[in-house]
Amino acid sequence: MAKKIIWTPQAETTLNAIVEYLVREWTEKEAIKFIQKVNSLVVHISRHPLSFRMAGKEDVREALITKHNLLLYRISGQNIYLLYFWDTRKNPSKKHQKV
């Protein structure tokens, strides 16, 4: 059975920042493709939450969206909390400071 997805404010903010960047620097078509990938990934996570690797911090997992973007999430009971989106080009040691 699929778990309930809960978007944190930080997940919404970081997703919006990526989409705005794609529209500004690339094209609206690229932004739409990215959103479709995110939606597909979120459905997969809700059905198979353990299929992605641990993110190095207890109970946080990370799912690769593109080679430049990760989605970090936490499983808690029957809920999955989408924590935030991370640019893989940033310093990886700072990735867990947000959690």
C-alpha positions as CSV (number, residue, x, y, z in Angstrom):
1,M,0.0,0.0,0.0
2,A,1.3,3.5,-0.9
3,K,2.3,5.8,2.0
4,K,1.0,9.3,2.3
5,I,3.3,12.0,0.9
6,I,3.7,15.2,2.9
7,W,5.5,18.1,1.4
8,T,7.5,20.2,3.8
9,P,7.7,24.0,3.2
10,Q,11.4,23.6,2.5
11,A,10.7,21.0,-0.2
12,E,8.2,23.3,-1.8
13,T,10.6,26.2,-1.7
14,T,13.6,24.3,-3.0
15,L,11.5,22.8,-5.8
16,N,10.2,26.2,-6.8
17,A,13.7,27.6,-6.9
18,I,14.8,24.8,-9.3
19,V,11.8,25.3,-11.6
20,E,12.3,29.0,-11.7
21,Y,16.0,28.5,-12.5
22,L,15.1,26.1,-15.4
23,V,12.6,28.5,-16.8
24,R,15.0,31.5,-16.5
25,E,18.2,29.8,-17.8
26,W,16.8,27.0,-20.0
27,T,13.3,26.7,-21.3
28,E,9.8,26.1,-20.0
29,K,9.9,22.7,-21.7
30,E,12.9,21.7,-19.5
31,A,11.0,22.9,-16.4
32,I,8.0,20.8,-17.3
33,K,10.2,17.7,-17.9
34,F,11.7,18.2,-14.5
35,I,8.4,18.5,-12.8
36,Q,7.2,15.3,-14.6
37,K,10.3,13.5,-13.3
38,V,9.7,14.7,-9.8
39,N,6.0,13.6,-9.9
40,S,7.0,10.2,-11.2
41,L,9.6,9.8,-8.5
42,V,7.2,10.9,-5.7
43,V,4.7,8.2,-6.8
44,H,7.5,5.6,-6.8
45,I,8.7,6.7,-3.4
46,S,5.2,6.5,-2.0
47,R,4.9,2.9,-3.2
48,H,8.5,1.7,-2.6
49,P,10.0,4.1,0.0
50,L,12.9,1.8,0.9
51,S,14.2,1.5,-2.7
52,F,16.5,4.5,-2.4
53,R,19.8,4.7,-0.4
54,M,20.3,6.2,3.0
55,A,21.6,9.7,2.9
56,G,24.2,9.3,5.6
57,K,22.0,10.7,8.3
58,E,19.7,8.5,10.4
59,D,16.3,7.8,8.7
60,V,16.9,10.2,5.8
61,R,16.9,8.8,2.3
62,E,17.9,10.4,-1.0
63,A,16.6,9.8,-4.5
64,L,18.4,11.0,-7.6
65,I,16.1,13.0,-10.0
66,T,18.7,14.2,-12.4
67,K,22.5,14.1,-12.2
68,H,22.3,17.6,-10.6
69,N,19.3,17.1,-8.3
70,L,18.4,14.9,-5.3
71,L,15.2,14.6,-3.3
72,L,15.8,14.0,0.4
73,Y,12.9,12.4,2.4
74,R,12.1,10.8,5.7
75,I,9.8,7.8,6.3
76,S,7.7,8.1,9.5
77,G,5.0,5.5,10.1
78,Q,2.6,5.6,7.2
79,N,3.9,9.0,6.0
80,I,6.7,10.1,3.9
81,Y,8.0,13.6,4.4
82,L,9.7,15.2,1.4
83,L,12.3,17.3,3.1
84,Y,14.1,19.3,0.4
85,F,15.7,19.2,-3.0
86,W,19.5,19.4,-3.2
87,D,21.9,20.5,-6.0
88,T,24.5,17.8,-6.2
89,R,27.1,20.3,-7.3
90,K,27.0,21.9,-3.8
91,N,29.3,20.9,-1.0
92,P,28.0,17.5,0.1
93,S,29.0,18.0,3.8
94,K,26.3,20.8,4.0
95,K,23.5,18.6,2.7
96,H,22.5,17.3,6.1
97,Q,22.6,20.6,7.9
98,K,19.1,21.3,6.6
99,V,17.6,18.3,8.3
